[in-house]
Amino acid sequence: MRISELLDRQEHPLYSFEFFPPKDDAGEKQLWETLDTLASMNPDFVSVTYGANGSQRDRTLGVTRRLSTQTSVRTMGHLTCVDQSTTDLCTVIDEYAAHGVDHIFAIRGDMPGGPTMGWHPHPEGLNNATELVELIRARGDFCIGVAAFPDPHPSHHDPDLDARILKEKWDAGASFAITQLFFRAQSYVDLVDRVRSLGCPIPIIPGIMPITLISQVMRFAELSGTEVPAQVRARLESVAEDSSAVRESGTQIASELCQELLDLGAPGLHFFTQNRSAATRSIWENLRR
């Protein structure tokens, strides 16, 4: 079954993992070791992020291809509009299809420097994720995921606009959404309410960032325009001198958020693993207790 069908059935909350393409052979070895470790958790799907430049793109396609052809896990490839012509995008879409990858996560992507930098489309490319969804839909029979923003996108700080854009992506053919990282369950609830008020039923899966390093989570939060709540910062900073205590506290914070989201009816959880398994597995085990 496709992800959309699993979400329609809702027999259980979906659990999924996101990985990024390794930069070198050592990183690739770590990635596959992480995948082997997390495989025992029987994820409903995994995804691999996308870099538009040549070497990153090739590694994305290579990892995605290997996952699709050499494992039994449901695999979703990512695709962005950044620095690519429509012809380039069609080539990648066709490559995914040729290797049995029938799920694509379609995002506009950010310019170098992050989401607050002005967007400059490729002169022969696309302007936004909605156009990318339309292109993928016209290119083949794909199940398409898109991004959602519990906290306002940092380029415009308008949550109502974010909701309207998500509805446009649904109308264009998207099947489900995965959120950017966030730290307040209420942010997710408010996003769902805004989207439903527009008559849009798109399933929205929370994206979860396991916290293992204070500096890392602060950097990711800044790049995505997400506020780290004062109580979260206080809990982390109280153990800042002890790296193992930071990981333990971060795992507990994420576990509490995940449980609250599931209690509120979230259809699943998508973990941004950073190609490591320990924190994600700890959160998963906490939720099963």
ABEGO torsion letter per residue (X at the ends): XBAAAAAAAGABBBBBBBBBBBABAAAAAAAAAAAAAAAAAGBABBBBBBBABAAAAAAAAAAAAAAAAABABBBBBBBBABGBBAAAAAAAAAAAAAAGBABBBBBAEBBBGEAABBBBBBAABBABAAAAAAAAAAAEBBBBBBBBBABBBAAAGBAAAAAAAAAAAAAAGBABBBBBBBABAAAAAAAAAAAAAAGBABBBBBBBBBBABAAAAAAAAAAAGBBBBAAAAAAAAAAAABAAAAAAAAAAAAAAAAAAAAAAGBAEBBBBAGGBAAAAAAAAAAAAX
